[in-house]
């Protein structure tokens, strides 16, 4: 009798779990997951399209039958799927212009994204070939519409990032070196500096443990649609 009660109890647990799983599947509505960054001053755009999945659901590599449209800076452009990415080589990305992304698929809600491309800027110091001491300050002109700057010191062994938030009244921006840069060994590096829009900054601050559904510059789905303007220079880093 005791064994029968145990079996009935286990059976009820199994049926309850199955019912909960079925209810979860019925309530769950997958969303399109978009990943796209536009770079100002280029004839090139790319968008990765996937969807969200249940934790126990196998994922595919990407969504290959969406309609991806990019508006802004001229006529609307339809991106073409090439090697898992929707791409365009025809639409110039103008700095200080607003671009709208539309991703349409019959099985999911339509996704919309908006970004305004940060304006052009110049690296005043260091110039190409300069010796840059860790006590020096990077000096750049201001990029219109860029609330944040994201940079890297790069060589064969290192790829060290840093952020800077300028004063909104600055016309010339000075970026002091953070501690992680001060600990780099001497040598030749590429300094890569990006003027980023708000969407890019919010995406870069995302912590997966806080929220599993990233949404930055996107409506109707999840993911990120952001933009930046890029400048690079080569330096010798010295202590």
C-alpha positions, 0 to 999 in steps of 0.5 A: 500500500505504501509503495502504491502511494509513493507511485501515485505521488510521483505520477502526480508530480510528473503530470504536474510538471508536464502540465506546467511545461505545456502551459509555459510553451503556450504562454511563451511567444518568441521574439526576434533578436537583432544585432546591428551596429552602423559605422558612420562614413561607410558604404556598408551595413550588416544586421544579424537576425535570430530569435529568442528561445526557451531554455530547453529549446534547441537554437538555430544559427540564425533566421534566414527568411526575414525582410530587413529594411534600412531607412535614412540618408536617402532611399530605403534599402533592402538588405540581402542575406550573405553568410548568416548576415543581412548586408548592404554595400549600397547605402552610405551611412552619413554622420549626424543622420538618423537611421531606422531599421525594420525587420519583418517576419510572418511568425513574429512581431515586427521589430523597429530600431532607431539610431542617430549616427554620431558626428565626425571627430578628429584625434588631435593627440597623439598623432600617428607615430607619436610617443605617448606616455601613460601620464599623457592625455588623449585630446580629440575634437567633439563628436556631435551627438556622441555622449560617450567615447569607447576606446582600445589600446591594441597590439598582438598581445593586448586589447584593453578597453576604456570608457570616457564620459565628457562634460557636455559643454566641452568642445575639445575633449581630454581623456586621461588614462585609466589604471588598466592602460597605465599597467600596459608594457611599453611598445607599439599600439594601435589606439582605436577610439569610437564616438558612440550613441546612447544605444551603444553605451547601454549595450556595452553596460549590459550585464547578463546576470541582471537581465537575460533579454537585452534591449537597446534601441529596439522596439517589438523584439530584443537585441541592439541597434546602435551606431558609432564613428571610428578613428584610429592612430598608431603610437609608441606607448612609453612609461 
